[in-house]
Amino acid sequence: NIWVTNEPRGRHKNMPCRGMGAPMSVRSAILLAAMVSSAECFMPSGPALLARPSPSTLSARSSLSSLGHFTQAQKSVAPRHAVSMSAAGMLQQAVRGTKVPVLARAAAAIVAKPPVLVLLAALFTTAGGLPGLLAISLLAEAIGFYRSGWFFTIGYGFAHALMGIAVLAHFSSVATIPKVALLHTCLVIAWGVRLTGFLAWREFVGWPDWKKKMIAQSGTTPVARKVGTWAFVALFNTLLFSPVLFHLMNPTLSPAVANFGVGLAWVGLTLESSADTTKSAFKAKRPDSFCTVGLYALCRHPNYLGEMLFWTGSFVAGVTSFKGYVQWAVASLGLAAILAIMIRGTMGLDKRQMVKYQSYDGYKEYVSKTPVLLPFTDPVDFETLRTEAVAPEVVEKKNGVSVEKKSDTYTVNPLDIKSPYTVNKSPWDA
């Protein structure tokens, strides 16, 4: 049905396609027409279509003729330069999005599939898709080599947003994603985008001095340590994000449980966002005071609570889609790791706040009445927290660091170690 001349450019000027000198778009269109025509021959209705022009073929002839591709002069050229009008009609149908044979649609899909989708398909069809998540997380977390603190801040949120976009692009290209799985994925993307934007705003706008300290800290971090941190946080992100991947890969056995998990994650995201906004506004006006307004009147660390609720909800949303011991182990490790990090983080933050605010009016009353994480629970005793947090009496200074003499040995007091995290911390960490 199709021939293309190999004669030089400039000859046969009346031909629809001037040999190899024709524009790429024309040659591509002719190639696709040939594919469609070839597929037509394998369909049961192929002989009938070839025997007699269909209405769509006649319509295609009229359309192409109106575009000047088949003028009276062009119709007189040799048959070896002509394109089958049946194929042209099929091509016109394909362009307009109307029904075409299955083989033709498959061939067109293969030709038109973007390379990025081919790459994602290779990543997410290997070893249960986990290497794909790890590769994307490594790519996103690589910004930590520019500033080492970004491994735990901007890179953390950016990695989850990028993984969410990647799995959404891949699975939506191969099948229709169920509504609850789509909501689950979109929530994680929203969480990552919000966290990345907030942390970037905090560093570059809300507290510009933090940028200088981060640059100084990054310059003193050895490369080997950066590489180890990069690999660790990328693996952690993979474990934490895995329930979303499994939710998209496998059928959901209990939509009710999945919907509950999505709702819990939404509550966590709302709580965390509101807490960050409240504290940012408060610290902008009173940078040297402790925040007690809004959600901070219910518990001392509502942003940490929101983070824990969000990832617990993500785990619950995908839990009925887990298959096999490996998926259960991977997802459970991710949830256990984030809960342990958040609990340990609140303990460390409580101690730093105690050292800074213990002499402030109202701080003892605030700590004595306000729970650490869960609202309406019993708070930690102020004196117990103070005993754990405040450094013992300094007996001697050794190399500029406070030490305490016990049993003829010296124990370094960690509260007196000068570091960017313990001394030059952001107002939002206090």
N, C-alpha and C positions, 0 to 999 in steps of 0.2 A: 504493500500500500504506500510505501514511501521511498523516495530516492533523493539524495542530495548530491548535487554536482560537485566534482573536485576541481573544476576549471577555475582559472584565476579570477580575481576580482575585476569587475568592469565588463565582463562578457555576459551575454544574455541579460541585458538590463531589464527586460520585461518579465523576468522570472520572479516568482514569489520569494525565492531565497537565492541570493547570488553566491552560491557555493560556500566556501569556507569563510568568505568575507562577510557573511550575514551577521547581524547583531546576535550576541549571545542569547538574548531573550527570545528571539525568533527561533533559533536552533533548539533552545530548551522547550519551547512550545511544540515544535514539530516532534521532538523526541517523546514528549509526554503523549502527544496524539498517537504516535506509533505504539506506545505501550498500551494505551487504551484500546486501540484497534486490535492489537494482538490478544489482549485479554478477551475482547469481544468474540474472537474465534473459538475460545474455549467454553463459552456460555451456550446453553441449550438453544437459545434464540439467535445464535450467531448467524446461521445460514439464512434465516428469515430476514435478518437485518441487512445482510449483504445482498440479498436478492432484490429487495425493494426499499427505496429510501423511506425512512420514517418521518413523521411530522417534525421531530426534533432535528433530523438531518436537514430537511428543507428550511427550517428556521435558521439553522446554523449557516447554511449556504447564503441565505438572505442577509444575515448579520455580517458575515465575513465579506460578502460582496459590497455591502454598504461602506465597509472600512477600506475598500480599495484593494484588498488582497486578491480578489478574483475578478478583475475587469475583463472586458471582452478581449482585449489584447493578450491578457495573461492566460486566457482559456485556450489559446492557440499554441501554447508551448508544447514541447514533447511530453508524452505521458510519463517519462522517467523523472520529470521535474515536478510532477503533480503530487498533491497530498490527497489521500482518500477523503472524500467528503463525509463518509460515514464516520471516520476517525475524527474529523473536524467537528462533527455534530456531537460526538461523545465528549470531546474536549470542551466544547462550549457548555455542555451540561455540567461537566466537572467544575468548570470555573464558576458557574452560577450556583453551585451547591446542590443541584438536583440529584436525583437518584442515578447512580452509575453502577455497573457490575462490580461485584465484590473484589475480584482480582484487580480491577482498575483502581478502585479506592485504596486497596492495600499498597499497590505500587506507588501511587501518588503520596501516600503517607510516609513510605520509606524514603522517597526522594525529599520530602519536605521536612522531615524530622530534624530539629536543630541538634547540632553536635553536643550541646550541653545535656540534652535529655539522654543521648546515647551514653555519655559518661556517667550520668546519675544512675541509669539502668545497670551499668556494669558495677557500680559501687554498691547499690542496694540489693543486688541479687547474689552477692558473695558473702558466705558465712553469716547468713541471717541479717545482713545489712549493717552490722556493727562496725566493720572496717570502714564503711562509707561515712558513718557518723564520726568516727575517730579522725578520718582524713579531713573532714570539713571543720571539725573543732580545732585541729592543729593549724589549719589555714587561718581561721579567725583569731586564734590565740597568739599567732605570730606577731601581732602588734605589740606584745609584751617585750619583744626584743628592742623596741624603740624606747619604751619606759617600762621597767620591770614591774612596777606597781599595777600596770594595766592587765597583767595576767589575772589578777583577782578582781578587778573592777570593770573597766570598759570591755575588756576581752571576754569576761564571763557572760555579760549580757549579750554581746555581739555574737558569740559562738552559738548560743541557743536560738537567737533570731535567725541566723544563717542556716542552722540545721533544720529549723522549722520550715523555712522557705524551700530548702532543697527537697525535703521529703514530700512536701505539698506539691511541688512541681513534678516530681517523679510519679507519685501514685495517682495524681489527677490525670496524667497523660496515658495511663494504662487501664484505668477503671474509674467508675463513679465512686467517690468517697462517701460513706455514710455520714449523715448529718452530725451525729454526736462525735465521730472521729474528726470531722472537719472543725467543729467548735473547739475540740481539745487542742488540735494543732494551732489554730488561730490564736487561742489564749496564750500558748507558750510563745508564739511569735510576738504578740502584743507585750507580754512580760519582758522579753528580751529587748525590744525596741524602747520601751519605757525606761528600763534600768540603764541602758546604754546612754540614752539622751539625758537622763537625770544626772548620772555620774559625770558625763562630759560637761554639763552645765555647771555642776558643783565645782569642778576643777578649773574651768576656764573663765567662769563668770562669778559664781557665788563666793568662791574663796581663791582668788588668783595666786596667793602666796603658796598654796599647796602645790601648784605647778612647779615652782622653783625647787621645792623640797623633793618632789618626785624625780626631777631631772638630776638633782645631786645624788639621790639614792641610786638611781639607775646607773649612773656613771661609776659607782663603786661596786656594783654587783658583778662577780666573775661570770664569764661566758658559760662555763660548765654548769654553774648553778642555775643560770637562766634556762639552759637546755633541759635540765632536770625538772625545773618548775613547769616549763612549757609542756613536757610530756605528761606530768602528773595532772595538771589542771585539764588538759585535753581528755585524758582518760576519765577523770571525774565527771566532766561534762557529758561524755558519752553514756556513762552509767545513769546519770541523772535524767537525761533526755530519753532513754530507751523505752519507757512506757508509751511514749507517743509513737515511736516506730512500730512497736508491737501492736498497738491499737490500729494502725493503718494496714499492717500486713495481714492480720488475722481477723476472723469474724468476731463480733461482740456477742458473747453468750447471754449477757444480761444488760439490755439497754438501760434499765432502771438504775442499776449500780453505776454504769458509765455516766448517766446524766447527773447522778448525785455527785460523782467525782468532779465533773465539769463545774457544777454549781459551787462546790467547795473551793475549787481553784479560783473561780471568779471572786468569791468572798476574800480569799487571801490576797489576790491582786489588788482589789479595791482597798483593803485594809493597809497594805504596804504602801500603796501610792498615796493614800490620805495621810499616813503617818510621816512619810518623807516630806510631803508638802507642808504639813503643819510645823514640823521641826525646822525646815528651811526658813519659813517665814518668821518663826520665833527667833532663830539665831541671827537673822539679818538685823533685827532690832536690838537684841540683847545677847551678843556673842559670848559674853562671859558668865551667863547664867544657865541653870538647868531648866529644861522644858517640862512644864507641868500642865499644859493646856491640851484641850481636845482629847484625843485617844490616849495621850500620856497621863491623863488623870485616872484612867482605868488600869493601865499597867505601864511599867517603866520602859518596855521595849516593844511597842506594838508593831514596828517595822519588821523585827525579827519574827514575831508571831505570824505576821502576814506571809513572810517567806516560807515558814514551816507549813502553814495551811495550804499555800499554793502548791507546793511539791507533794504534799500528802494527797491533795485532790487530784493531781496529775497521775499519781500512782493508782489511786482508786478508779479513775476514769479508764485506765487501761488494764486493770487487774483481771477482768473476765476475758481478756484476749490473749493472755500469756499462754504459751504452749511449751511444755517441756521444762526440765530442770534448769537449763541454761538461761532461758528468758526470765524465769522466776528469780534465779540467783543474781543476774545482772541488775534487774529492776530493784530488787530488795537491797542490794548493796548501795545503789545510788540513793535511795530514800534514807537508809541508815546513816550514810555519810553526811547528807545535808542536815539531818536532824542533830547529829553529833556536833557538827560545825556551828550550828546556830546556838545550841545550848552552851557550848564552850565559849562562844563569842559573847553571850550575855554575861557570863561569869567574869570574863576579863574586862568587859566594859563597866560592870558594876564596881570592880576594884579601882579602875582608873577614875571613875566618877567620885568614888569615896575619897580618894586622895585629893582630888581637886576641890570638891564642894563640901567636905565634912564641916568646915567652919562657917558655911553660909547659913544665913537665917532661913529656917523652914526646911532645910534639906533633911534633917533628922526626922522631922514629922512626915515628910513626903515618903521617905524610904520605909518608915515604920507602918504606914497605912496603905501603900501602893504595892501590889504584887509585882513580881519580876516579869512574868509572861502571861499567865492566865488570869483574866479579870475575875474578881469576886472570889479569889482564893486567899489563903493566909500568906502575908508577906514574910520575907526573911527578916529575922531580928537584926536591928541596926547594930548593936554591939558585936554580934557574931560576925557580921559582914565587915565591920570596922577592924576587928581583930585579924581577920584574914587578909585585909587589904593594906592596912597601914604598916609601914616599915617599923621594925623594932628599934629601940634606942641605939643610936650609932655609937659604937665604942671606939672605932678607929677608922681612919681613911687610909686606904691602900691603893696606890696608883690612881687616885682620884675617884675611887669607887667606895661607897659605904660598905663596911663589912661588920659582921657581928661575931664575936668570939664565943665559940662553944666547944668545950672539951679540948682546948688548946688547938682548935682548927678554925679556919676562917670560912665563913659562908657568905657568898656574894648576895647582896640584896638586889633582886631584879628590878625593883622600883627605882633604883638610882642609876641604872645603866642608861647612858645617853644613846638614844636611837631615834630615827625619824618617826617611828610608830608610837613610842611611849612618851616622847617629849614634844615633837613638832606635829602633833595630831590635828586633824581638821576639827573645826567647831562642831560638826555633826557627829563626831565620834565621842563627844563629851556630854 
